[in-house]
Amino acid sequence: MKKIGILFGQERSFPEAVIERINQKAEEGITAEAVKIDKIFQNVPLGYSVIIDRISQDVPFYRASLKNAATTGTAVINNPFWWSADEKFFNNALAEQIGVPVPKTALIPSRQHPTGTTGESFSNLTMPLDWDAIFEYTGFPAYMKPYDGGGWRDVYKLHDKEDFFDKHSGTEQLVMLLQEEIIFEEYFRCYCIGGKHVHIMQYDPRNPHHLRYAADGKAPDPKLLKTVEEYTLKLCQYLGYDFNTVEFAVRDGVPIAIDFCNPAPDADIKSVGQENFDWVVETTANYAIERAKAQIDGQDNLTWGEYIKASVAGKPLVAKAATKVAAKKVSATKPVAAKSAPEKAAPKPKKAAPKK
């Protein structure tokens, strides 16, 4: 019997619905349950073919447990090794490399010294930083947020440099991003599951949390949706996330990726609404079953993105820039309408350029 486990924290509606849906499907030899851990020994399997991770970003014990499980053959969604290494500033740099528009973004060191360090630990920093160049690059208004944060925590809108220095003084040991403001006409949040299933949702981050998924605007342009879909697939395939959300702010008709490092994205029925909830539960259940059927004990069953694959193979990053659109189905909330893009074969790579 292959077991699919869901590891979760305070949330209830999504993990419970996924477990119920998988078991309703009654696939022969496959069952689902909440992960149960009573001990962790090195190199000893947890007994799950697949684990859907919804909480290890907040619980280091779980993150270490999932890495141990992965080494013994569990297919962990999402890859805990990559998730540990990834962060939003790198995401933006990678997006630019593969041709996805992103806001101008600068990395800002922490206001306070990290615990265990002194001023001598930062002897390579030129102090003061070239603030004038930084502010000219991003402009104002701008947003400041943690380089590896999430959940809209410690996010500030800044109106000028005085406002920046005032807010930054209270960020303590957080490493921050300073990012240009994108004045948008439309905004989308997109689920991407398995690097192939995309669900486009109209979204407005300016609304209260429970009203952000309200879709009462005009129907988006199908060509715009197609671009949003292609960018979503490209980003998730390069990063290697099995389950992610990608946000786009549309400025002058161009979708600009705002946030695409959400490997445990909001899927609560109270915030995303019934239609979006039903899609994400059904697609997650189907994908988890697919991964369980493909899982083989004793080997690596993790997803590794095109960035890692190109690096290991010693190939240029852009050699794999053609999006592997293997999507079986791309859906969107009303009034959005989008279809799956056809499968595209990656172009035959040219002779590799020297690695930079």
Secondary structure, DSSP 8 states (H G I E B T S, - for coil): -EEEEEE-SS--HHHHHHHHHHHHHT-TTEEEEE---S---TT---S-SEEEESSTTT-HHHHHHHHHHHHTT-EEES-HHHHHH--HHHHHHHHHHTT-----EEEE--SS--TT--GGGGTTS-SS--HHHHHHHH-SSEEEEETT--TTTT-EEE-SHHHHHHHHTT-TT--EEEEE----SEEEEEEEETTTEEEEEE--TTS-GGGTT---S----HHHHHHHHHHHHHHHHHHT-SEEEEEEEEETTEEEEEE---SS----HHHH-HHHHHHHHHHHHHHHHHHHHH--TTS------HHHHHHHHT--GGGG-S-----S-EEE-TT---------------S-----
